[in-house]
Amino acid sequence: MAEYEKKFRGPNILSGWKRKKNNLLNVMILVVIFSCVSVKDKYIPDTVELPAEEESDEPPVEIAEPEETVVMHYYEGKLLHIFFHPVVNRPEIAFNGSRKDFFLDWFVTADEFKKIMFEMYTQGYVLVDINEFYEVVYEDDVKKITAKKLLVPEGKKPMVLSIDDLNYYDYMRENGFVHKLVIDEKNEIAAWTDNEDGGELSYDQDIITILEDFLKQYPDFSVRGARGIIALTGFEGVLGYRSQHEDNHGYEEEAEKAIVIVNKLKEMGWRFACHSYTHWNLPRISFEGFMFDVDSWDNEVKPIMGETDLYIYPFGAGVEYIERKHKVLRDKGYNLFFSVGEGYDYRTRNEYIFLERRNIDGTYFRAFRNRVDRLFDMDKVIDTEWRSRR
């Protein structure tokens, strides 16, 4: 141990004369230090001027924030499909008039829709494109349609959203709804409502503009830019433009305006579906009436909206069991048919897929308010001031 200390630590005891010599050296060092401090002003300036920094022509280097990695997986559960009608933006009109019970049953307000979207978002739902749900293949010239698993972020649940009757019928315009969709001077979708001052634009009072605004705040609510499905009839035009031919001499100009809106919505990610031309109950009408509906759609709405293979039944009343009618629709190129139900079920056939959608409206509020399988807490979204007036 002594050898170890001697080699690495040195001797730990000094002889007497060495100790005196070291003390003398320490005193001399202290004198020099104090002398320097006393003449600080003479030898050390108060401030030091640094050389000017040379200017550089090189742009500053921006350090990019690392992007968060999103883990994707194929969802194994059921696809949820919910649908709405256009939203009420003036409940003081819709819920006070002669048709208040009708609007209370089948519609939600603009504020209720905003809250519902937030509730679905917080529960982990994300919008997906219906086009990613199925695949059409031909084997020996025979069409076969199959359902596909949806690729979504891990921990998220896929949801399809659709809107019925986005035509802005006259009865809606007169009872607290916006009047049509337009494109503003910034090339963005807006809603327009006629009034005594010549009309006004809004961006948070219509179902389309509300969802677009929501996606700006929560872009992760949409997977790969998905929006929803717009289901249109044609007997009072489309999207607020009176493009119907009957008793309407200005339908050509209205149709041209509607085409601009349709193309803009498609560019944004919206899909379109046929909701029939007349909104008649298809199983109940005659075959002649059925063909009038199909032909009117092809002549008046299809040139505006373009091709679609999505068919959303009016009232959810399907014609799968009326082969003569259903074959007409299949031959027209429709592949997916939508009814009304729990919102999860679908059935595949070789030539088509049949899917259910869940209606979200006043009827759903009442029926599911206290059920454990409700999609969201009704008390968080319901406008109690107006709903209590029933």
C-alpha positions as CSV (number, residue, x, y, z in Angstrom):
1,M,0.0,0.0,0.0
2,A,2.9,2.3,0.8
3,E,4.5,1.8,-2.5
4,Y,1.1,2.5,-4.2
5,E,0.7,5.9,-2.4
6,K,4.4,6.8,-3.1
7,K,4.0,6.2,-6.8
8,F,0.6,7.8,-7.5
9,R,0.1,10.4,-4.7
10,G,3.6,11.4,-3.8
11,P,5.0,11.8,-0.2
12,N,2.5,13.1,2.3
13,I,5.0,14.5,4.8
14,L,7.4,17.4,4.1
15,S,10.6,18.0,5.9
16,G,10.9,21.2,8.0
17,W,13.0,23.2,5.7
18,K,10.9,22.3,2.7
19,R,7.7,23.5,4.6
20,K,9.3,26.9,5.3
21,K,10.4,27.3,1.7
22,N,6.9,26.6,0.5
23,N,5.3,29.1,3.0
24,L,7.6,31.8,1.7
25,L,6.7,31.1,-1.9
26,N,3.0,31.3,-1.0
27,V,3.4,34.7,0.6
28,M,5.2,36.1,-2.5
29,I,2.4,34.8,-4.8
30,L,-0.3,36.5,-2.7
31,V,1.6,39.8,-2.9
32,V,1.8,39.7,-6.6
33,I,-2.0,38.9,-6.9
34,F,-3.0,41.8,-4.6
35,S,-0.7,44.1,-6.5
36,C,-2.4,43.2,-9.8
37,V,-5.8,43.8,-8.2
38,S,-4.8,47.2,-6.9
39,V,-3.8,48.4,-10.3
40,K,-6.8,47.0,-12.1
41,D,-7.8,50.3,-13.7
42,K,-4.4,50.7,-15.1
43,Y,-4.0,47.3,-16.8
44,I,-7.6,46.0,-17.3
45,P,-10.1,48.1,-19.3
46,D,-13.7,48.2,-18.1
47,T,-15.1,47.1,-21.4
48,V,-13.7,45.0,-24.2
49,E,-14.7,45.8,-27.8
50,L,-15.1,42.6,-29.8
51,P,-14.3,42.6,-33.4
52,A,-17.3,43.3,-35.7
53,E,-19.0,40.1,-36.9
54,E,-18.4,39.6,-40.6
55,E,-21.6,39.7,-42.7
56,S,-22.3,36.5,-44.6
57,D,-24.2,36.1,-47.9
58,E,-25.3,32.6,-46.7
59,P,-28.9,32.3,-45.6
60,P,-29.6,31.4,-42.0
61,V,-29.8,27.7,-41.4
62,E,-33.3,26.6,-40.4
63,I,-33.4,23.5,-38.2
64,A,-36.6,21.6,-39.1
65,E,-38.6,20.2,-36.2
66,P,-38.7,16.4,-36.4
67,E,-42.1,15.2,-37.7
68,E,-44.0,12.9,-35.4
69,T,-44.2,9.4,-36.8
70,V,-47.7,8.1,-37.3
71,V,-48.0,4.4,-37.1
72,M,-50.7,3.1,-39.5
73,H,-52.5,-0.2,-39.3
74,Y,-55.4,-2.1,-41.0
75,Y,-58.4,-1.6,-38.9
76,E,-60.0,-4.9,-37.8
77,G,-63.3,-3.6,-36.4
78,K,-66.5,-2.3,-38.1
79,L,-66.7,0.8,-40.2
80,L,-69.1,3.4,-38.8
81,H,-71.2,5.5,-41.2
82,I,-73.2,8.4,-39.9
83,F,-75.3,10.9,-41.9
84,F,-76.9,14.3,-41.4
85,H,-79.3,16.6,-43.3
86,P,-78.3,20.2,-43.9
87,V,-78.0,22.0,-40.5
88,V,-80.3,24.6,-39.1
89,N,-78.4,27.8,-38.6
90,R,-81.4,29.9,-37.3
91,P,-83.3,27.7,-34.8
92,E,-85.4,30.7,-33.8
93,I,-87.1,30.3,-37.2
94,A,-87.0,26.5,-37.8
95,F,-88.1,25.5,-34.3
96,N,-90.8,28.1,-33.9
97,G,-92.8,27.7,-37.1
98,S,-95.5,25.4,-38.2
99,R,-93.0,22.7,-39.2
100,K,-91.0,22.8,-36.0
101,D,-91.7,19.1,-35.1
102,F,-90.3,18.1,-38.5
103,F,-87.1,20.0,-38.0
104,L,-86.7,18.9,-34.4
105,D,-87.0,15.3,-35.5
106,W,-84.8,15.1,-38.6
107,F,-82.2,17.9,-38.3
108,V,-79.5,19.3,-36.0
109,T,-78.4,22.9,-35.5
110,A,-75.1,24.3,-36.7
111,D,-73.9,24.5,-33.1
112,E,-74.9,20.9,-32.4
113,F,-73.1,19.7,-35.4
114,K,-69.9,21.4,-34.3
115,K,-70.1,19.8,-30.9
116,I,-70.9,16.3,-32.4
117,M,-67.8,16.5,-34.6
118,F,-65.6,17.4,-31.6
119,E,-67.1,14.5,-29.6
120,M,-66.4,12.0,-32.4
121,Y,-62.9,13.4,-32.7
122,T,-62.1,13.0,-29.0
123,Q,-63.3,9.4,-29.1
124,G,-60.7,8.6,-31.7
125,Y,-62.8,8.5,-34.9
126,V,-61.3,9.7,-38.2
127,L,-62.9,10.4,-41.5
128,V,-62.0,7.9,-44.3
129,D,-62.8,8.0,-48.0
130,I,-65.5,5.6,-49.0
131,N,-63.5,4.8,-52.2
132,E,-60.9,3.1,-50.0
133,F,-63.5,0.7,-48.6
134,Y,-64.1,-1.4,-51.7
135,E,-62.5,-2.8,-54.8
136,V,-64.1,-3.6,-58.2
137,V,-62.5,-6.3,-60.2
138,Y,-63.5,-8.3,-63.3
139,E,-62.9,-12.0,-63.7
140,D,-63.8,-13.3,-67.2
141,D,-65.8,-10.2,-67.8
142,V,-67.8,-10.8,-64.6
143,K,-67.8,-7.9,-62.1
144,K,-67.0,-8.7,-58.5
145,I,-66.9,-6.2,-55.7
146,T,-65.1,-6.9,-52.4
147,A,-64.7,-4.9,-49.2
148,K,-61.3,-3.9,-48.1
149,K,-59.7,-3.3,-44.7
150,L,-59.1,0.4,-44.0
151,L,-55.6,1.8,-43.2
152,V,-55.9,4.3,-40.3
153,P,-53.5,5.6,-37.6
154,E,-53.0,3.2,-34.8
155,G,-55.6,3.7,-32.0
156,K,-58.1,5.4,-34.4
157,K,-61.5,4.2,-35.7
158,P,-62.6,4.8,-39.2
159,M,-65.8,6.7,-39.9
160,V,-67.7,7.7,-43.1
161,L,-69.9,10.8,-43.0
162,S,-72.6,11.6,-45.6
163,I,-75.1,14.5,-46.1
164,D,-78.5,13.9,-47.6
165,D,-80.5,16.5,-49.6
166,L,-77.8,19.2,-49.8
167,N,-80.0,20.9,-52.4
168,Y,-81.3,23.7,-50.2
169,Y,-84.9,23.2,-51.0
170,D,-87.3,26.1,-50.8
171,Y,-88.8,24.8,-47.6
172,M,-85.4,24.9,-46.0
173,R,-84.6,28.4,-47.2
174,E,-87.8,29.6,-45.7
175,N,-87.1,28.0,-42.3
176,G,-83.7,29.0,-41.0
177,F,-81.1,27.4,-43.4
178,V,-78.5,29.0,-45.7
179,H,-79.5,29.3,-49.3
180,K,-76.6,27.9,-51.3
181,L,-72.9,27.3,-51.6
182,V,-70.6,29.7,-53.4
183,I,-66.9,30.4,-53.9
184,D,-65.6,33.6,-52.3
185,E,-63.0,36.0,-53.6
186,K,-60.2,33.9,-52.0
187,N,-61.4,30.8,-53.9
188,E,-62.8,29.1,-50.8
189,I,-66.1,27.5,-50.2
190,A,-68.6,29.7,-48.4
191,A,-72.4,29.7,-47.7
192,W,-74.6,32.4,-49.0
193,T,-78.0,33.5,-47.5
194,D,-80.3,36.1,-49.1
195,N,-81.5,38.9,-47.0
196,E,-82.7,42.5,-47.2
197,D,-79.2,43.8,-47.6
198,G,-78.6,41.7,-50.7
199,G,-77.2,38.6,-49.1
200,E,-74.4,37.6,-46.7
201,L,-71.6,35.1,-46.7
202,S,-70.9,32.8,-43.8
203,Y,-68.3,30.2,-42.9
204,D,-69.6,28.5,-39.8
205,Q,-73.4,28.2,-40.4
206,D,-73.5,25.4,-43.0
207,I,-72.5,21.7,-42.7
208,I,-69.9,21.9,-45.4
209,T,-68.1,25.1,-44.1
210,I,-68.3,23.9,-40.5
211,L,-66.6,20.7,-41.3
212,E,-63.9,22.4,-43.4
213,D,-63.2,24.8,-40.5
214,F,-63.1,21.9,-38.1
215,L,-60.5,20.2,-40.3
216,K,-58.3,23.3,-40.3
217,Q,-58.2,23.1,-36.5
218,Y,-57.9,19.3,-36.3
219,P,-56.3,18.1,-39.6
220,D,-55.7,14.7,-38.1
221,F,-59.5,14.1,-38.0
222,S,-59.2,13.3,-41.8
223,V,-57.1,10.4,-43.1
224,R,-55.5,11.1,-46.5
225,G,-57.7,14.2,-47.1
226,A,-61.0,12.4,-46.7
227,R,-64.2,14.5,-46.4
228,G,-67.7,13.0,-46.8
229,I,-70.4,12.0,-49.3
230,I,-72.9,14.6,-50.6
231,A,-76.1,12.9,-51.6
232,L,-78.2,14.9,-54.1
233,T,-81.7,14.8,-55.6
234,G,-82.6,17.0,-58.6
235,F,-86.2,18.1,-58.5
236,E,-85.2,21.5,-57.0
237,G,-81.7,21.7,-58.5
238,V,-78.5,21.0,-56.7
239,L,-76.5,22.8,-54.0
240,G,-78.9,25.7,-54.0
241,Y,-78.9,26.3,-57.8
242,R,-82.2,25.8,-59.5
243,S,-81.0,23.6,-62.3
244,Q,-84.2,21.5,-62.7
245,H,-85.7,21.8,-66.1
246,E,-89.4,21.8,-65.3
247,D,-90.8,25.4,-65.3
248,N,-87.4,26.9,-65.0
249,H,-86.2,28.8,-68.1
250,G,-82.9,29.7,-66.4
251,Y,-81.7,26.2,-65.7
252,E,-78.8,26.2,-68.0
253,E,-77.1,29.2,-66.3
254,E,-77.9,27.7,-62.9
255,A,-76.4,24.4,-64.0
256,E,-73.1,26.1,-65.1
257,K,-72.8,27.8,-61.7
258,A,-73.4,24.5,-59.9
259,I,-70.7,22.7,-61.9
260,V,-68.2,25.2,-60.6
261,I,-69.2,24.4,-57.0
262,V,-69.2,20.6,-57.6
263,N,-65.7,20.7,-59.1
264,K,-64.4,22.7,-56.2
265,L,-65.9,20.3,-53.7
266,K,-64.4,17.3,-55.5
267,E,-61.0,19.0,-55.5
268,M,-61.4,19.4,-51.7
269,G,-62.0,15.6,-51.3
270,W,-65.8,15.4,-51.2
271,R,-67.6,12.5,-52.9
272,F,-71.1,12.6,-54.5
273,A,-73.9,10.1,-54.5
274,C,-77.3,9.7,-56.2
275,H,-80.2,10.2,-53.8
276,S,-82.7,9.7,-56.6
277,Y,-84.2,12.6,-58.6
278,T,-87.6,12.9,-56.9
279,H,-86.9,11.6,-53.4
280,W,-89.8,9.2,-53.8
281,N,-90.1,6.0,-51.9
282,L,-88.7,3.7,-54.5
283,P,-90.2,0.3,-53.5
284,R,-93.7,1.8,-53.5
285,I,-93.7,3.6,-56.8
286,S,-94.6,1.9,-60.1
287,F,-91.8,0.8,-62.5
288,E,-92.8,3.6,-64.8
289,G,-92.4,6.1,-62.1
290,F,-89.1,4.5,-61.1
291,M,-87.8,4.8,-64.6
292,F,-88.9,8.5,-64.8
293,D,-86.8,9.1,-61.6
294,V,-83.7,7.3,-63.0
295,D,-83.9,9.0,-66.4
296,S,-84.5,12.5,-64.9
297,W,-81.4,12.0,-62.8
298,D,-79.3,11.0,-65.8
299,N,-80.6,14.0,-67.8
300,E,-80.4,16.8,-65.2
301,V,-78.1,15.9,-62.3
302,K,-75.5,13.6,-63.8
303,P,-74.2,16.3,-66.3
304,I,-73.6,18.6,-63.3
305,M,-72.3,16.1,-60.8
306,G,-70.5,13.6,-63.0
307,E,-70.2,9.9,-62.6
308,T,-70.8,8.1,-59.3
309,D,-71.3,4.5,-58.3
310,L,-72.8,5.4,-54.9
311,Y,-76.6,5.2,-54.4
312,I,-78.2,6.5,-51.2
313,Y,-81.9,5.4,-50.9
314,P,-84.5,8.1,-50.0
315,F,-85.9,7.2,-46.6
316,G,-83.4,4.3,-46.5
317,A,-86.0,2.3,-48.5
318,G,-84.0,-0.1,-50.7
319,V,-85.0,-2.1,-53.7
320,E,-82.6,-5.1,-53.4
321,Y,-85.6,-7.4,-53.2
322,I,-87.2,-5.9,-56.3
323,E,-84.9,-7.3,-58.9
324,R,-86.4,-5.5,-61.8
325,K,-85.7,-2.1,-60.3
326,H,-82.4,-3.0,-58.7
327,K,-81.0,-4.4,-61.9
328,V,-81.6,-1.1,-63.6
329,L,-79.5,0.6,-60.9
330,R,-76.7,-2.0,-61.2
331,D,-76.7,-1.7,-65.0
332,K,-76.3,2.1,-64.5
333,G,-73.0,1.4,-62.7
334,Y,-74.0,1.8,-59.1
335,N,-71.9,-0.5,-56.9
336,L,-72.6,0.6,-53.3
337,F,-76.2,1.0,-52.0
338,F,-76.9,2.7,-48.6
339,S,-79.9,2.3,-46.3
340,V,-80.6,3.4,-42.7
341,G,-79.8,1.4,-39.7
342,E,-77.3,1.0,-36.9
343,G,-74.5,2.4,-39.0
344,Y,-72.1,-0.6,-38.9
345,D,-73.6,-3.4,-40.9
346,Y,-72.8,-4.2,-44.5
347,R,-73.4,-7.2,-46.8
348,T,-71.4,-8.0,-49.9
349,R,-72.8,-9.5,-53.0
350,N,-70.9,-10.4,-56.1
351,E,-72.2,-7.3,-58.0
352,Y,-72.7,-4.8,-55.2
353,I,-72.3,-4.0,-51.5
354,F,-75.2,-3.0,-49.2
355,L,-74.4,-0.7,-46.3
356,E,-76.3,0.8,-43.4
357,R,-75.9,4.4,-42.1
358,R,-76.8,5.8,-38.7
359,N,-79.0,9.0,-38.8
360,I,-77.9,11.7,-36.4
361,D,-80.8,14.0,-35.7
362,G,-83.4,14.8,-33.1
363,T,-84.9,11.4,-33.4
364,Y,-81.5,9.8,-32.5
365,F,-81.1,12.3,-29.6
366,R,-84.3,11.0,-28.0
367,A,-83.9,7.3,-28.8
368,F,-80.3,7.0,-27.6
369,R,-79.9,9.7,-25.0
370,N,-79.8,7.2,-22.1
371,R,-78.5,4.1,-23.9
372,V,-75.0,2.8,-23.2
373,D,-74.3,2.2,-26.9
374,R,-74.8,5.8,-27.8
375,L,-72.1,7.3,-30.0
376,F,-71.6,10.3,-27.8
377,D,-73.0,12.0,-24.7
378,M,-76.2,13.8,-25.8
379,D,-76.1,16.3,-23.0
380,K,-72.8,17.6,-24.3
381,V,-74.2,18.4,-27.7
382,I,-77.9,19.1,-27.5
383,D,-79.1,22.7,-27.7
384,T,-81.4,22.4,-24.6
385,E,-82.9,25.8,-25.1
386,W,-84.5,24.8,-28.4
387,R,-84.9,21.0,-27.8
388,S,-87.0,21.7,-24.7
389,R,-89.6,23.6,-26.7
390,R,-91.1,20.5,-28.3
